[in-house]
């Protein structure tokens, strides 16, 4: 699946296979959407069948022919009924969204096709996630070694003289040093992730606007990040690190509160869980905004704050398209990871069980298959990041292209141009949004650092 998505056809058959490749990608997207709707419907039917089975058991128990615990049956019935309602509601809502936003979905399909074309044209982008992952491994190893040395500076206590083992007493000084060391890990880790996201976003932006003149977009993006945008990446990663540190501090305070005698009743558990949920949601929000801001930094070259504001208004003006693109990207990334994980694992299992020279040396294939699955999943996760980041970047580049060029996309690739050509008569009313009534008197209006040309009446 992944190979077919990014493969480059031979030069002699480039034009002929391009149309077939576009049809293939479009069919894959619709197949995933239909499979999702049918899958949720089938799961709902399965849970309803389980619920009906428990109803039959309830009738049997009234006749005295069943000794199943009544409380367990009631709990299971309610659970199956709830799952049935949930999955059928998801299927119904998905079907209605497909019917109501059919044209939007076609735009999302064009965006996903363009992202696949980017991965095919800029194969060097596939090296970015493994390199960033290597940097993260180096960071974790060095951080753990430093942590051991730092923790050993505390006061040692032994239960008796001559005892070979000692415990470390963590005083206030050591506590502060460990907190500082932890915050450093969070910040540097977030910065490495931000650097990888910026390189991919910048490469996709160069591919979108300068496909004919681009020369090594990944190398150019690395230079741009290290030369011009280190401060923006460091500031965005600092915000994320602060939020993550607050979440860890909250867990520490909760643990200390229970140790100091705070009653562990239903009220305190509810309060702590609500606060934990709010902090987790806020962290996900910051991660999303940071990603969109890095894309804007890569596209416009502005500072982090200006880019975050521009990204927020751009998402606000095109909420449906962003939501669908993000949702379908998640589904496709999951499908890609699934294929990349399952196919090599099955192939490895067949090799180690069917080849006699290998099967004689192995007592059980389970451990090796687990290793195959883990390695395949790690590789799939790393490489599918490229496709997911490319789709979000190309969406923002397309919308910026429309807003800058008076509702006409002048730089879009062929996969997007096909959608634009089919929808020339449809005016997208979500592309222009003026900030105030006074802006209507101007010839143009600046939204989020972008100059929007006002359409003539």
N, C-alpha and C positions, 0 to 999 in steps of 0.2 A: 504493500500500500504506500509506504513512505517513498520507496524507490520510484514508483509510477507517478507520484505527485511531483517529484523534482527532477525526473530524468530529462536530459536534453536530447532531442532527436538529431540525427545526422544532418549535415548542412544540405545535402541533396534532397532531403525529404522534409526540410524545416517547415516550409509553408503548407505542405500537404498534411503533415501530422499535427500542425498547430490547431487547425479546426477540430480534428478528431480529439485532441487533448482537451480543448475547451468543452466539447460535448461531454467528455468523460468526467471532467471536474464538476460540471453542472449536474450531471446525473448522480454523482456521488453525494453532492450536497442535498439534493431532493431525497435521495435514498436514506440518508441519515435522518432527515426531518420525518419522513414517513415511518421509518423504523422506530424512532422515538415515540411517536404518537401511538403506533400499533403496540409497541412494547409496554407502554404505560397502561394501555387498555387491557392487554393480556394479563398483566400483573393484577390489575383491579379485578378481572374476572376470576383469576386464581384465588385471590383472597376471599371473594364472594363465595366461591365453591367451598372453601374451608369453613366460612361462616355457616353456610347451609348444612355442612356436615355436622357441625356442633349443634345446630338446631335439631337434627335427627337424633343425635345422642341425647339431647334433652328429653325428647319424646320417649326414648327407650328407658331413660332413668325414671320417668314417671310410671312406667309399667313395671319397675323393679328389676329390670334385666341389666342394669349398668350401675357400677359402683364408683363412677368417676367423681372426684371431688367437685362440689357445686361451685365453690369460690374460684377454683382454677378454670372451670368451664366458662364461667361468667366473664372472667378476665380475658380469656382467649377469644371469646365471642366479640367482646367490645374492641379488642385489638384488631381482629380481622375485619370487623365492620369499619373501623376507623381507617385502616389501610386501604380498604376497598374504595371508600369515599374519596380519600386523598388522591389515589392514582387515577381514578376516573375524572376527578375534578381537574387534575393536571392535564389529562388527555383532552378534555373538553376545552379548557382554556387555550391549550396549544393549537387545537384545531381552529378555534375562533380567531386567534392571532394570525394564523396562516391565511385565513379567509379575509380578514380585515386589512392586513398589512402585506398583501401579496406583492405589491410593487416594491415595498421596502425590502422584502426578502430577496427579490431579484437583485437589488443593489448590493445587499450583503453577500449574495453569491458571487457577484462580480468582484467585490472586494477580496473574498477568499481566493478566487481564481487568480487575481493579481498578486496576492501574497505567495501563492504557489509558484507563479512566474518569477517573482523576486528570488525565491530560494533556488530556483532552477538557474537563473542568470548569475547570481552572486553566491556561488558555492562556498567561497571562503568565509561567508557568514556562519557556516556550520561549525567553524573552529572556535567561535567566540565563547559559547557556553562551556566547552571542555576546558578552555584556558582559564575562564573565570572560576570554574569549579576547582581547578588545580590551585589557584590562588587562595580559595577558601580553605582547602585542605591544609595548605601551608600555614594559614592564619590559625586554624584550630590547633594544629600540632604545637606551634610556637606559644600559643596562649596557654595550653595545658602545661607545657614545661615551665613557663613563667609562673603559673598558678601554684605548682608544687613548690617551687623555691619561695614564693611569697608566703604561702601558708606555713611553711616550715620556720618562718621567722617569729611565729607566736611562741608564747611561753609554754614549755613542755611540762607535763605533770605525769608522774608515775604513781601507781597505787602503793608501791613500797620500794625501798632501796634495792637496787640490783635487778629490778624488773625490766626485761628487754624491750617491752612495748610501752609507748607513752602516748598520751592524748594531748592535743594542742588546744590551749585555751584561747578563744577568739575574744580579744579585748576591743575597745572602741577604736583604737588606732588601726588594728588589723582589719576590723570591719569596714572602715572607710577605704582602706587600700583595696580590699577585695571588691567593694562596690565600684571604685574607680576603674579597676581592672576589668570588671564585667561590662561597664559602660563602654570602655574602649573596644571590647570585642563586638558589641552590638553596633557601634558606629562604623568600625572598619568593615564589618560584614555587610552592613547596609550600603556602604560606599562601593564595595566591589560589585554588588548586585546592580547599583545605579550605573556604574561604569559600563557593565555589560549591556544593560538596557539602552543606554545612550548610544553605544556603538552600533547596536542593531537598528535603532530608530534612525540614526544619522545615515547609515548605509541604505536603508529603505527609502529615506527622503531623497538621497542623491540619485538612487535608481529611479524614483518617480519623476523627478524634475529634470534630470540630466542623463537619461538613458543612453543617448547617442554619444555624449562626450565624457561619460564617466570613465575613470581610470583608477582601478583598485579602490573601490568605495570603502572597504573595511579599513585599509591603511589610512585613508584620508580621515575617516571617522575617529580612529585612535588618535591621530595628530590633533584633530579639533578638540577632542575631549581633554587631552593632556595640556594643550596650549591655551585654550580659551575658556573652558567650562568646568574646570576643577572646582571653583568656588560654588557654582550652582549645584553640582553633584554632591559636594560636601555638605551644603546647607540642607538640601532635601534629605540626605541620609541622616543628618543630625536630628531633624524633626522626627523621623521614623524611629531612630534610636532612643530618643527621649520618651516617646509613647511606649515602646517596648520595655524600657527600664521602669516606667511607672507601673506597667502590668506586673513585672517581676517583684517590684517593691510592694505592691498590693498583696500578692501572694505571701510575701514574707511577713507583712503586718498581720494578715489573717492568721497565719500560723502562730505568731507571737501572742496575738489576742487570745486564742484558745489556750495557749500555755500559761497565760497570766490569769486565767480563771473566768474569761468571758463565757457565759453559758452557751453551749452548743445546741440550742433549741431550733425550732422551725422558723422563728422570726429572724434570728441572726443568719441562719443558713440562706433564707430567702434574700435578705439584704445583700449578703456577700455574693450570691450567685447573680443577682441583678447587676451589681457593680462590675462583676467579672464579665458579664455579657456585654455591658455597655463599653467597657474598655476594649474588648475583642472586636466589636463592631467598629469602634473608632480607629483601631489599628488597621483594619481592612480598608476603611475609607481613606486613611492617609496613604496606604500602599497604592490604592487605585489612583488617587490624585497625583501622587509622586510620579507614577508611571506616565500618566498623561502629560504632566508638566515636563518630564524629560523629553517626551516626543516633541512638545512645543519648543523646547530649548534647541533640539536638533534641527527643527524646521525653520525657526525664526532667528535663532542666535541671541535671543533676549535673556534676561536674568531669570532666576528661578521663580521669584514672586510674580513677575509680569507674565511668565509662561504659565504658572499655575492659574492665575486669573483668566488668561485667555483660554486655557483648556476647560476651565469650569464653565465659562459662557458658551464655548463651542459645544460642550456636552449638553448644556441646558437648551440650546437652540435645536439640537438634533438628538433628543433623548431616545426616541424609538430606534433610530438607526444604530446608535451606540449600544443600546441594550441588546438588540438582536445580534449585532456583530460580536459583542462580548459573549453572549450566550452560545451562539453557534461555534465560536472559536473554542470555548470550553469543551463542547461536545466533540468537535473534531480533534482537539488535542487528546481527549480521553480515548477516542477511537484509534488514533495513531499510536498512543502508548500501548493500547490493548493489542493491536496487531504486532507491534514491534516486540512486545513481551511474549505473546503466545506462540507466534510462528517459530522463532529461534528455540524456544523451550521445547516445543514438539519435535523440531528437527534434531535437537540434541538428545532428546529421549530416544528417538528412533535410532540414532547413531550408536549410543551406548548400550542399547538392548539388542540391536540386530546385527551389528558387526561382531563377529566371534572373538577376534583378538582383543577387543575392548571389553565385551561383556564378561569374558572369563576372569578379568582382573577386578571386576566390581561386584561387591556383594549386594548392594542395593542402589538403585538409580535415584532414589528420592532426594538425597542430599545434593547430588550433582544437578538435578533438575531445579532445585531451589536456588542454587548458585546461578544457573542459566537464567532463571526468571528474574533474579535480583539484578544481575548485570544488564540484561536486556531492558528492564524497566528504567534503570539509571540512564542508559544510553538514550532510550526513547524520551525520557523527561528532558534531558539536556537538549536534544536536537529539535524537539517539538516546540521548545521555547522560541526558537527562531521564527517559526511559522506564526505562532500566536502574536509575537511582538510585531512582526511584519504586517499582519492584518490590521492591527490597531493603528500603526503608523500610516499605512496607506489610506485608511479611512480618514484620519485627520488631514493628511495631505490633499485628499480629494475635496474635502469640505473647504479647506483653506483655498484651494485652487478655484473653487466655485465662487467663494466670497470675494476674492481679490479681483477676479476677472468678470465681474458683473453677471454672476449666475451661469457662466459658461466655463466648463472645464477644458482648458487649452493644453494641459500637459499630461492628461491621463493616459495610461497604457492601453494597448489594444483590447484587453479583456474588459476594461472599464468603458472604453470608447464604444464598444458594442451596446452596452446598456444605455449610454448617453444618446446614441443615435436612435434607439428605439423609443426614447422618452423625450424627444425634443418638444412635443406638444404639451407635456406635463410640466407645469411650473411648480417647483418645490418652494412652498411658502415658508418652510422652516429655516431657510438659509439666511434670511435677513431679519434682524431684530434690533430696533433702535432703542437706545437707552432711555430716552425721554422724548416728550412731545416737542421740545425745543430743537431736537436733532432733525425734525422734519423740515426745518427751514434751511438746513445746510445742504450743500451739494454732496457731501459725503460725511460719514461718521466713523469714528475710530472705536472699534470694539476689541478690548483685550489686546491692544498692540497691533491690530490689523486694520488697514484702511478699506472700508467697505464702500463700493460705489453705489450711490443711490440710483434706483431704477426710475426712468422717466415715466410719467403717467401717460 
